[in-house]
Amino acid sequence: MPFLDDPPRMPGTGASPAELFARAVPLSGTPGQEYVERRGVPVEVADAAGVRFDADFGGRVAVVAAVRDRGDDLVSVHGRYLTVIRGQSKMLTIGPGDGVIVVLGGWRAEPLILVEGLFDALSLATCGMPCLATIGRWARWLPEVAAGRVAWLAFDASRPGETDAARFARLLCGADVRRLLPPPACKDWSTALVKCGRIAVTRWLRDSLSAKPAMLL
């Protein structure tokens, strides 16, 4: 499956990623605060990650996050809708891409952990772990920042997650690539946080990172 491609501007309005992010508001006191807290993420953690609220992101209510390039410039905006009915998309990303969503230092921090979604990243941040979210996209500069380092692929515990892990393992050819799975019976890190709680997930992360895993070839 190819990496996802996104419209460069918001369909219908023509708003740029920078314009979309600038008009979004802080989470506190909005439905976005209730949404992130319901998913186990303290609003302070989401605020620190730069997550904002937009009451009209493509015509629907969403929490939004900046997708940034290697120089920390905003290249895209990623939105996660608060409510979804049958036939609607859960997410929408606007912009040319070539970036990631960064929490707690992202690729500049250790350990280097790559997750799939925004709420996977926020879940790890809730446990004090830095990471970056790929949101199903590829940033061309990732191999360079990962070269010579251990890169933990913390994608979903599912067939698509394994496919993504294998693909990133091939692309990050200069890194020591390892798999980091969520706790048993949890599809992803967001599910794990809600199901198991922060203390248990933090312990699982620390134990998994300190173990000697098999390297992905």
Secondary structure by P-SEA (a helix, b strand, c coil): cccbbbbcccccccccaaaaaaacccccccaaaaaaaaacccaaaaaaabbbbbcccccbbbbbbbbbcccccccbbbbbbcccccccccccccccccbbbbcccccccccbbbbccaaaaaaaaaacccccccccccccccccccccbbbbbcccccaaaaaaaaaaaaaacccbbbbbbcccccccaaaaaaaccaaaaaaaaaaaaaccccccc
